[in-house]
Structure formats: C-alpha cells, structure tokens
Amino acid sequence: MVCALGIEGSANKIGIGIIRDGEVLANVRKTYVTPPGEGFLPKETAQHHREAILQLIKNALKEANLQPSELDVVCYTKGPGMAQPLLIGAIVARTLSLLWKKPLLGVNHCIGHIEMGRLITGAHNPIVLYVSGGNTQVIAYSNKRYRIFGETIDIAVGNCLDRFARIIKLSNDPSPGYNIEQLAKNGKNFVKLPYVVKGMDVSFSGILSHIEEIADPSKRRNKRKKPEEAVKDEPEYTKEDLCYSLQETIFAMLVEITERAMAHCESNEVLIVGGVGCNERLQEMMRIMCEERGGNLFATDERYCIDNGLMIAHAGAEMFRAGTQMPFEESFVTQRFRTDEVLVTWRDD
C-alpha cells in the first residue's frame, strides 16, 4: 500500500491531502478570498499560502492519525499555475522530503484532477471535460497519454466567469462562479451572446467583452452612440438575466465539443473535473446530452472538483506505485505544463 501526502497551491487555494491505497485519510484546504470586484494577485496569494500551509499540514496529519514516518512519498503541484503560489508548495514539499527522508514527486495539476475524478466516480475510460479558472480542455486517454481533443484558444471558462463576476461586483466568497450560478437560477430573460466554437476549440474572450458592454454601457467600444443614448434603445437586463445567459451560452459550447469527442472516440462516458465542474447547471446540460446518446455522466462535488491536496496525493501515489522517480534537482515548478506532456505509466489499458 502506498501512503502519500499531496500539496496543492497553484492558484488561490492551498490544500493538503493524504491518501493510502485509494482510501481518503485527510483533505484540508484554505482559500484566499479577495474583496468584490478584485482578483487575486500572485504576491498576495503566495503570502496567504505561506501563512497557512504549515498549520494545514499539521491538521492533515492529525486528521489522518499518521506520523510522518508512515508516509511513503511527498507530492506537490509542479504546474501549471501561478509561479509564486506554486513555489510555496514546492519549497515546503522539498523541505518535508529532506526532513522526513521521503521520496519527492512533482505532479501535473491537470492529471491530478483527472485521476481524482476517476477514483471518486469509478469512471473507467471517459471523455474528460476539464474546466477551471485556468484551463478548459476536452481530453481522452490513448497510448499512455491524456490527449487534448479541444481547448480554449484564449481564456479559460472559469476565468471568463470570474472576470464577469468582478464586472458586476459579485462577492468572491465562497467563489465568483458559485455566486453567478445562484443568480442565474433567477434569470428570466435570455440575452443573445456570441457563440464561438471553432472545430474542437472554444473562445470566451469575445463573449466576455460583449456581455461587459451590456452590463456597463460606458465600456462600449462603438462610440457612434453615446452610452446614455444606447441604453434608451435597448431593453434592460438584470444581473440575474446576464448570469443566466452567460452560463447557458458557454456551457452549451462545452457540451457541443464534448459530444463531438464522444462520437470520435466512440465513448459512452463523460467525466467533468475542475472547479467549474461543481456547477449543477453544467452537470445537468451534460447529463441530458449523455442520456440522449445512451451514455453516463460522472461528476464530483466541491470536495474533489475544487483544487485540493488530495488529488495531488492520489496522482502522486499512482506515479510512485508505477515506479516513477524524480531527481531532487528536478523539483522545480513550471507555469506551463501541458496535460499531454505526462507519460501515464500507471495505466495499462
């Protein structure tokens, strides 16, 4: 049995997880929350992680009822992510590896999400929709790699939602995406927005610019009409209407490219991972599509969808079990670390 400790800190969440042979022993996390209308910057996020990480490690070991000597490997997020927050996790992981005399493994953040989703849901070989604040990818496994079938060509879907939440001054607690989801439930009027699917890829930046101009006419780029005159000619939409319309449009785009990947791979399973995967409306739309094709949808709740240390621990444990080793000199971090760069040695199918 492999017992692994994982450290995740690629964005605004710092998490510690401990897993033993697929059994969850601990999964603790703390989120850096900024005021409404503001995003999180690397320096301040790293400071938050630095202040929280040691206590989280103590809490995780206590929750798991383990001593460091009982661990087999220490794992950390190697990338992708924000450099300064990533460094906090890497430095602490290196230190623990030396102190406890345990092997050290760097884990791809995206692979962590996928393997955690497969473990929790029991999905065998699904088409994976990975949707978060920094990534949007449609993925399928083939020949020891997670192959990217389609992705965003500009910003991630979660980044689109987060930035729109800032535009309309929504709270960042517990997360901008969650608060958009709640407002969208009360939307009554659908606002037609750009629908940008290019083959297997999607684009969200133009949609964001368009809806920003509707939400705040002073940002309008077409100056032929003064903002106050333009407002008179157009219907008024509430924040609820805009949140509802944004969700329906971008989620429909994601369902379309996921369905196309299912058809290409002749798959009947879809697994949604990443922070945006918690969204119940996205799950509902994807479930309808899967049922129409005679397939099944697999998804998890916020414990495992949102960034967490457990997913790093589990992916690291799988790598360790398969014999993966990492020289200490290679224990760096990288902001750009593609999903398909990782050789998946732990899968035999």
PyMOL commands that set and color helices and strands:
alter all, ss='L'
color gray80, all
select helices_A, chain A and resi 42-64+68-70+83-100+109-121+157-167+176-184+205-215+217-219+227-233+239-265+275-278+280-292+302-305+309-321+328-330+339-341
alter helices_A, ss='H'
color red, helices_A
select strands_A, chain A and resi 3-8+13-20+23-31+73-79+104-108+127-131+136-142+145-151+197-198+201-202+269-273+296-299
alter strands_A, ss='S'
color yellow, strands_A
deselect
rebuild
show_as cartoon
